[in-house]
């Protein structure tokens, strides 16, 4: 005999992201733009210019990333 136990779980679902540069709203309804979001999230380590143990977060749309980082990234066909 199979015994089942029902559990409720809450999950967070991201519906949109606001670009930290242009403040544009990138919605999950536009999957092409949504999948191109550049997201940075890290904690500064010992001696970090951001501060020891400080969380740094940034979300950029693909257009702002390209404009801000132009010439500093590498592109390859993989």
LUMMI-258996 format. One record per residue (C-alpha): residue in three letters; residue number from 1; x, y, z. Coordinates in Angstrom, 3 decimals, padded with zeros to 6 digits. Layout:
<pts>
PT  code  pos         u         v         w
PT   ALA  NUM         X         Y         Z
...
</pts>
This chain:
<pts>
PT  code  pos         u         v         w
PT   UNK    1   000.000   000.000   000.000
PT   UNK    2   001.294   003.463  -000.889
PT   UNK    3   001.137   006.088   001.827
PT   UNK    4   001.049   009.703   000.734
PT   UNK    5   001.765   012.798   002.730
PT   UNK    6   000.648   016.162   001.376
PT   UNK    7   002.843   019.191   002.002
PT   UNK    8   002.395   022.789   000.961
PT   UNK    9   005.474   024.670  -000.184
PT   UNK   10   005.875   028.367  -000.866
PT   UNK   11   008.163   029.392  -003.692
PT   UNK   12   009.234   032.805  -004.917
PT   UNK   13   008.663   033.426  -008.608
PT   UNK   14   010.397   036.291  -010.390
PT   UNK   15   007.968   038.042  -012.719
PT   UNK   16   010.159   040.962  -013.723
PT   UNK   17   013.556   042.535  -013.130
PT   UNK   18   014.372   046.244  -013.140
PT   UNK   19   017.675   047.199  -014.780
PT   UNK   20   019.833   048.987  -012.203
PT   UNK   21   021.201   051.289  -014.923
PT   UNK   22   018.327   052.404  -017.200
PT   UNK   23   015.584   051.334  -014.730
PT   UNK   24   013.773   049.538  -017.549
PT   UNK   25   011.395   046.760  -016.520
PT   UNK   26   012.253   043.376  -018.051
PT   UNK   27   009.269   041.047  -017.801
PT   UNK   28   009.209   037.267  -017.932
PT   UNK   29   006.508   037.777  -020.583
PT   UNK   30   009.337   038.711  -022.951
PT   UNK   31   011.493   035.575  -022.644
PT   UNK   32   014.117   036.711  -025.169
PT   UNK   33   014.949   039.843  -023.164
PT   UNK   34   014.467   038.103  -019.804
PT   UNK   35   017.019   035.376  -020.528
PT   UNK   36   019.640   037.987  -021.464
PT   UNK   37   019.644   039.750  -018.074
PT   UNK   38   023.139   040.014  -016.591
PT   UNK   39   022.977   039.372  -012.864
PT   UNK   40   025.890   039.838  -010.464
PT   UNK   41   025.602   038.677  -006.855
PT   UNK   42   028.570   038.112  -004.571
PT   UNK   43   029.845   038.739  -001.062
PT   UNK   44   033.005   040.803  -000.671
PT   UNK   45   035.846   038.866   000.887
PT   UNK   46   038.664   039.934   003.167
PT   UNK   47   040.142   043.219   001.933
PT   UNK   48   037.428   043.732  -000.707
PT   UNK   49   036.977   047.297  -001.973
PT   UNK   50   033.256   046.738  -001.338
PT   UNK   51   033.801   045.833   002.316
PT   UNK   52   034.368   042.568   004.122
PT   UNK   53   031.216   040.448   004.085
PT   UNK   54   029.219   043.027   002.097
PT   UNK   55   026.736   041.619  -000.421
PT   UNK   56   026.969   043.221  -003.880
PT   UNK   57   024.049   042.783  -006.290
PT   UNK   58   023.452   044.173  -009.777
PT   UNK   59   021.021   043.441  -012.589
PT   UNK   60   021.560   044.873  -016.059
PT   UNK   61   019.582   044.567  -019.280
PT   UNK   62   021.626   043.360  -022.228
PT   UNK   63   021.715   046.853  -023.770
PT   UNK   64   023.166   048.555  -020.683
PT   UNK   65   025.663   045.735  -020.196
PT   UNK   66   026.870   046.111  -023.793
PT   UNK   67   027.084   049.900  -023.501
PT   UNK   68   028.870   049.913  -020.120
PT   UNK   69   031.253   047.030  -020.814
PT   UNK   70   031.903   047.616  -024.515
PT   UNK   71   035.384   046.389  -025.382
PT   UNK   72   035.927   044.629  -022.039
PT   UNK   73   034.257   041.298  -022.775
PT   UNK   74   035.174   038.420  -025.056
PT   UNK   75   032.775   036.813  -027.514
PT   UNK   76   033.170   033.261  -028.817
PT   UNK   77   030.988   030.939  -030.882
PT   UNK   78   030.349   027.968  -028.591
</pts>
